[in-house]
Amino acid sequence: MSGMNVINGFAKEIFEKIEENGGETKLDPSQSSLILGISAVVGVLVSMITVKYMRRKSLLLAGHILLCIFLTLVGIFIDKA
């Protein structure tokens, strides 16, 4: 469980809440949600390609470390919004 299902499921509401609380953005919440979905698809495609060249265990560890970093950043930015 990574928390990404929650962020993907409530992406529009999260981006609307950020906007309501004074967060400035050049995109509306729907566009932000779309970019989030596109980045998820790109991430899956990159992982499918790299799994052929690297060991699965190292990819899993690297993915969890990056996921931890980025979810922490999301939490920090949402908290400040």
C-alpha positions as CSV (number, residue, x, y, z in Angstrom):
1,M,0.0,0.0,0.0
2,S,1.5,3.2,-1.1
3,G,-1.2,5.8,-0.9
4,M,-1.2,6.5,-4.6
5,N,-4.6,5.0,-5.0
6,V,-6.0,7.6,-2.6
7,I,-4.2,10.4,-4.4
8,N,-5.3,9.2,-7.8
9,G,-8.9,8.7,-6.6
10,F,-9.2,12.1,-5.0
11,A,-6.8,14.0,-7.3
12,K,-9.4,16.5,-8.5
13,E,-10.6,17.2,-4.9
14,I,-7.0,17.5,-3.7
15,F,-6.1,20.1,-6.4
16,E,-9.4,22.0,-5.8
17,K,-8.6,22.1,-2.0
18,I,-5.1,23.5,-2.8
19,E,-6.6,26.2,-5.0
20,E,-9.3,27.1,-2.3
21,N,-6.6,27.5,0.3
22,G,-4.7,30.1,-1.7
23,G,-2.4,27.8,-3.6
24,E,-1.5,29.3,-7.0
25,T,-1.4,27.2,-10.1
26,K,-1.6,27.8,-13.8
27,L,-3.6,24.7,-14.4
28,D,-7.2,23.9,-13.3
29,P,-7.8,20.8,-11.1
30,S,-8.9,18.7,-14.0
31,Q,-5.7,19.4,-16.0
32,S,-3.6,18.7,-12.9
33,S,-5.4,15.3,-12.5
34,L,-4.8,14.5,-16.1
35,I,-1.1,15.3,-15.8
36,L,-0.9,13.1,-12.7
37,G,-2.5,10.2,-14.6
38,I,-0.2,10.7,-17.6
39,S,2.9,10.7,-15.3
40,A,1.6,7.4,-13.7
41,V,1.4,5.8,-17.1
42,V,4.8,7.0,-18.1
43,G,6.2,5.6,-14.8
44,V,4.7,2.2,-15.5
45,L,6.1,2.2,-19.0
46,V,9.6,3.1,-17.7
47,S,9.4,0.4,-15.1
48,M,8.4,-2.2,-17.7
49,I,11.4,-1.3,-19.8
50,T,13.9,-1.1,-16.9
51,V,12.8,-4.4,-15.3
52,K,14.5,-6.2,-18.2
53,Y,17.9,-4.6,-17.5
54,M,17.9,-4.5,-13.7
55,R,17.0,-6.9,-10.9
56,R,13.5,-6.7,-9.6
57,K,14.6,-6.4,-6.0
58,S,16.7,-3.3,-6.7
59,L,13.9,-1.8,-8.7
60,L,11.5,-2.5,-5.9
61,L,13.7,-0.9,-3.4
62,A,14.5,2.2,-5.6
63,G,10.8,2.6,-6.3
64,H,9.8,2.5,-2.7
65,I,12.5,5.1,-1.8
66,L,11.3,7.4,-4.6
67,L,7.7,6.9,-3.6
68,C,8.5,7.8,0.0
69,I,10.2,11.0,-1.1
70,F,7.5,12.1,-3.5
71,L,4.6,11.3,-1.2
72,T,6.4,13.2,1.6
73,L,6.7,16.2,-0.7
74,V,3.0,15.9,-1.7
75,G,2.1,15.9,2.0
76,I,4.3,19.0,2.7
77,F,2.8,20.9,-0.2
78,I,-0.8,20.0,0.7
79,D,-0.2,21.0,4.3
80,K,1.1,24.4,3.3
81,A,-1.8,25.0,0.9
